[in-house]
Amino acid sequence: MSEIVTAGMVVIGDEILSGRTKDRNIGHLADMMTAIGIDLKEVRIVADDQPFIVEAVNALRARNAYVFTTGGIGPTHDDITADAVAAAFGLPCDYDPAAYRLLEEHYAKRGIEFSEARKRMARMPKGAMHIANPISVAPGFQIGNVYVMAGVPAIFQAMLDSVIPTLKTGAKLISAAIPSPHPEGTIGGPLSEIQEAHPETIIGSYPKYQDGSFWTEIVVRSRSEEALKAAKAAIEEMLEDLLKRN
C-alpha cells in the first residue's frame, strides 16, 4: 500500500475570525487534497499576530508532510505572514530580487506607482522559492514544507493548481455510502462494534432530513477496497437485522 501523506493548513487573518470575511479556501483545499491522495489532518485559523502564526506553522510543519497557509501576504501593514513564516524558520525576511523586479515591471506597464506598500509583496524568507500567481502577479512562496499563498480564493486556487503537480501523493481513500432508515441512536452501538471489527476503515454516520422525514447516511472510507467491501457488507447485514426486529 502506498505511503500515507498528510497536510495541515493555517488560515491567517483577523477578518476571518471576526466574521467579516467568510473562508472559502478550506473546503477547496480539502477537496483537492482528497482527490490526489493527501490527508488534510488539521486546520488552524489564527489572527494577524506573529507569535500565533509562528506557533501554528511550527506545530503543523513538524507533523505533516505539507503545510499550506492562506492570507497575510498583501501590501497592508497587517499582512505579516511573510515575516512570521521567516521567524518560524529562523530566517531573515527581505525583498526577494526576482519578486521585486516582477512587481516593478508589472506596475510600470500599468502606469501605477510601485509604492512602499506594494513593495511589501516582494518580501519573503531568504531562500524561499516562488509560487506563481497568474492572476495578480505577486507571488506566493515555498520554504521547506510550507506553502504560503494568498487568501483571495481565486488567487489561492490558481496558486494551488501550480503547486499540486510537485507534491508527493499517497494512497487515496475510497468510500461507499449506505442509507439507513434508523436514527443514530439506534445504529450507534452496532456501528461501533463494526468499526472495531474493521480497523482498516473509517465509519461515519450523518443525520439527514428530506421530504419531511429523518434518516441517516452511513459512510465507510478505506484505502483498501477489500476492507471497504467487508465493512459495507457488515453494515448492510446489521441494517437488515434491525428491520426484521421492528
N, C-alpha and C positions, 0 to 999 in steps of 0.2 A: 504494500500500500504506500502511496506517495506520502511524503512528509507533510505534517500539518503546519501551515504558515499562518501566523496571527498578525493582527494590526490593531492599533489604537488610534484615537482621534482626539485632538484638543481643539475645541471651538472657542475662539477668543473674542471677547467684546462685551462691554457694558450694555450695549444696545440689545444684545440677545437676552441678557439676564433681566433687564428692565422690562422686556416685552415690546419695546419699540420696533424691533426687527424680529420677524419670525424665521427661525432657521429652516433652510431648505437643503442644506448640504449633507446633513447626517443621513437622511434617507437615501440620497443619491449614492453616497459612498458605500453604504451598506449594500445596496443593490449591486453595485459594480464589484465589490469585494466578493460577494456570494457567487456572482456569475463566473469569476475567474478562479475560485477555489481558495480564497483567503478568508479566514475567520476574523471578523471585526469583533474584538473581545470587550472593548470598553470605550466609552466616550466621556470626556470631561468638558464642561462648559465653565470657563474662567473669565474673570474680569480683566480689564486692561490694567493689570497690576503685575509688575515684573516678577516678584517672588512667587506669586501664584503660577504664572506661566512657566517659570524655571522648574518649579517643583513638579508640575504636571508633565512637562516634557521629559524630564529625567526619569520620573517614575514609569511612564509608559514606554519609553525607548529601551529601558532596561529589561523589560519582559515581553516585548513584542518584536517581530521581525521588522515591522514598519510602523511609523507614526506619521499621521497627516494632520497638519494644523490649517485652520482657516481663519482669516480675519487679521487685521492689525498690520498690514504691510502697505498701507496707503500713505498719503502725503501729510496727514494732520498730526498734531502734537501727541495725540493719544494712540497713534499707531506705533506701538513699541515692540511688536513681535520680533523683528529682526534683532534688536538689542537683547531681548530676553532669551532667544534661542542661542545667540552667541554666548551669553552668560552661562547658559546651561552646559555648553561645551567648553567653557573656559577659553573662549577665543575673542579676539578683538572684532568689533563691528565697524566697518568703514565703507566708504564709497567703493563699489566694485567698478574698475575702469571700463570693462565691456558694457556693463549695465548703464553706466553714466553716459557713454557715447551713444548707446542705443536710444536712450531717452532724450538726450540733447538733440540728436538728429530728428527724432520724431516730432518734438515740439517746434523745431526750426522749420520743418516742412509745413507745419500747420500755422506758422506765424504766431505762436503762443510763447509767452515768456517762460523760460526754463528757470522758474523761481526756486528759492531755497526750499520751499515746501515740496515742490515736485522733485527736487534733487534727492530728497529723503528716500524716494522709492528705489534709488540705486544703491542703498546701503544694505549690506548683508555680511554674515560672518566671513572672516578670512578663509579662503579655500573652498567656499561654497560653489556648487555648480548651478547653473541657471535652469529654471523650469520655464519653457516658452509660454508666452502669453499672446496668442494670436488675435485677441480682441482689443486690448488697450495697451499693449506693448510692454508695460512694466513687468519684469519677470518675477516669478517666484524663485525659490531656491531649495536645493537639497544639501544637507550637511549630515554626514553619517547616514543613519537610517531614518532621518526626519525630513519630511517633505513639507515645505512651508508655502502655502498658497493663499490666494485672495479669498475674501469672504463673499464677494458678489457671485451669486450662483452660476451665472453663465460663464464667468471667467474661471471659477473653480472647476466647473465641469470640463472646460477646454483644457485647462492645465492637467487635470487628472487623466484625460484622454492621452496626453503625450507621455505621462508617467507610466501608465499601466503596462505598455509593452516591455518595459525594463524590469518589471517585478518578477521575482520568483514566486510561482504559484504552487499550491498544494492540491491535495485530493478534494474534489468537490463533493459537497453534501447533496444527496438526492433525497427526495421527500415524497410522501404519499398522504393524502387527506382522506379521512373516513368520517362520514356524517353519523352522528348519534342522536336519537330522539330523547335520550336520557340526559338529565341535568348533571352538572359536575359533581354535585353531592352524591349522586348515585354511582357514578363511574369512578370517582376519585380513588377509592380503596383498591378495586380491581386493577386500575391503571398503574398504581404504584407497584403492585405485585408484578405486572407485566414488565414495567420498566426495570425492576430489579432482576428479572429473569432474562432480560435482553440488554446487557450493559453497553453493547456497541451501537445502541440507538439513543436518540433524544426524543422523548414523547411529550407533547404539549396538548392542552385542551383549551378551547376558546369558546366562550358562550356567544351565541348568535340569536338575533331576533329578526324574524322575517314573516311577513304576511300574518301578523297577529299571534305568532307562536314562537316559543323559545326552543332552541335545540343547541347541540354542542358539536363543534368541529374538532376532531382529534387529528393531530398532525404528527407523523412519525418522520424523523430525519436520521440519516446514517450515511457513512461513506462506503458501506458495504451493501450491495444490492441483495445479497443473500440474507443478511441480518435484517434489512428493511422488510423483506417479504415475510420472514418468520414472525417479526413483531406485529406486522399488519394482520397476518392470519390469526394470531392470538387475540388481537383486539376484536376482530370480526366475530370470532367464536364467543368471546366474552359478551358482546352485544347481543348475539343470538340467544345466549343463555338467559340474559336479563329479560329479553322479550318473552321467553317461554314462561318465566316466573310470574309475569304480570298479566 
